[in-house]
Amino acid sequence: MIIEFAGKEYQYDPAMIDMTVGMRIKEHTGQGMRSWEKSIDDGDPKALQALYWVVLRQNGENVPLQTLNFSLQEFYSAVAVAAAKELTAQLLAKQEAALAAGGDEPDPTETAD
C-alpha cells in the first residue's frame, strides 16, 4: 500500500513486519498485532505513532519511536485513503480476472481476500 503523507509517498507492507519490529510495537502499545491493527482503525494515538514508525522504517528512515510527533488526523486520513485505494485495486483485479476467465462479474459488495 502507498501512504501519501507530509508531502511524501511511503510504501507500507504489513507482511514485512518482522519479529523485532512486532516486539517493539508490543512494547510501545501493549498490544499484539491483531489488537494493534484494530487500534489503528480506531485512531488510537500510540497505535498510529507505532504505525508511522513502521512506515518510516520500511522506507529507510530510522527514527526513535517515542519522539515521533505529527498530525494524528492527517496521518489517520492518509492511512484510510491508502487502505481504500488498496481495497479498490484488489476488487478491480478480482473483477478483471473473473471477466477474463469468462465468468460473471463479481458482486461489488464482496470484500477482497
Secondary structure, DSSP 4 states (H G I P E B T S, - for coil): -EEEETTEEEE--GGG--HHHHHHHHHHHS--HHHHHHHHHTT-HHHHHHHHHHHHHHTT----GGG----HHHHHHHHHHHHHHHHHHHHHHHHHHHHHTT-PPPPTTSPP-
